[in-house]
Amino acid sequence: MIVFVVIILILLAILGTPLFAVMGAGGLLASYSADLDPSILIIELYRLASQPNLMAIPLFTLAGIILASGDGTRRLVKLFNALLGWMPGGLAIVTIVSCSAFTAFTGASGVTIIALGALLYPMLEMAHYRQRFCLGLLTTSGSLGLLFPPSMAILLYGIVSGVSIDELFLSGMLPGLLLLIMLSLFSIYSAPKLKTPKHDFSWQKIFTALRESIWDLMLPVLIFTGIFGGFVTITEVAALTAIYVLFVESMISKKVHLIRDLPRILIDTTTLVGSILIILGVAMGLTNLLIDSQLPMKLLDVVERHIDSQLQFLLLLNLFLLIVGAMMDIFSAIVVVVPLIIPLALRYNVDPVHLGIIFLANLEIGYMTPPVGINLFIASQRFKQPILTLFRATFPFLMIMLVWLLLITYIPLLTTWWQ
């Protein structure tokens, strides 16, 4: 009977039933099977509420949505175009860097494609980039930046795993930059074939763009100085970021009206954050029940019987996480999968911080992988193209990201350079 119910729950999840409802039902089933009081699931909500870094998630989300609603996208693109647009494939590099910077603050890949896609796609077409290249570039760029501070994915991973968020931020910097460099080199290599024009280097354009975006440039300085200088906590810097962004967009650029726009921004923020927190709360209760049933230890026994080395374990882990990333959104995957794989990784002496970057890198690739790659669906709606067309367009970028994944997996120094 229990097996039958589990199969039904899996089918419901595949058919699109809200994940928190499926996991909640799974938690009730697990508590019933173990003869435990179902109230144990609610206890996890109280434990979640006591997490010291939990408030950083809604605050950074608020800051990202304010940026998306204001004029930050235009200023950002103008600045990077002045700095990088003169290079071969310059506008493609501008797209990569702009999207990664924007995603680091918004946290949601879909926001990046919607907000920057409307601005960059016409610019790429006017510069005579082929449509296929444009679609692949913008769809891929939607998930870049998830390893840069103040990424919401890193915040959530740190909360679920117990790994220091500061250490995760430091460890994600070099792999994130490496990916940007690899994709930029591919864009430079493709530029002669695409016969793309480039504008002349101009100090005047750079100074003009710097003057317009000086307030935006102070934001990462605020975050990095605050966190890594030890002056404020993650939650405090999140609050400062939200206040700062609201001040810039409402008082300086005047693109966000406090009375007209702020209610909509708050609704969008609470909708996104609420969906994450309800999944997180239910999943943590279910995860504890699975741990009580010794499922991680049983998995460890199975893995130990077939895997002899850390090299084999990491290869199997990547294959598993790529499948997870293709089937689940990044936030659901973090709260469901992380508690199960951490004991396995520790058994094979994988550094917890290194594991976190590998995990997030896999799910970053999952954003553009069928059947549930969210970038493909959002880009399909935004650019009015079939998902299969978009997947073909992203395939060269996907291959580059897979090579990048192997590099950061088997060269731990890329993530532990600061230790």
Secondary structure, DSSP 8 states (H G I E B T S, - for coil): -HHHHHHHHHHHHHTT--HHHHHHHHHHHHHHHTT--THHHHHHHHHHHT-TTTTHHHHHHHHHHHHHHTTHHHHHHHHHHHHHTTSTTHHHHHHHHHHHHHHHHH--HHHHHHHHHHHHHHHHHHTT--HHHHHHHHHHHTTTTTTSTT-HHHHHHHHHH---HHHHHHHHHHHHHHHHHHHHHHHHHHHHHHT-------HHHHHHHHHHHHHHHHHHHHHHHHHHTTSS-HHHHHHHHHHHHHHIIIIIS--S-TTTTHHHHHHHHHHHHHHHHHHHHHHHHHHHHHHHTTHHHHHHHHHHHH--SHHHHHHHHHHHHHHHHHHS-HHHHHHHHHHHHHHHHHHTT--HHHHHHHHHHHHHHHTTSTTT-HHHHHHHHHHT--HHHHHHHHHHHHHHHHHHHHHHHH-THHHHTT-
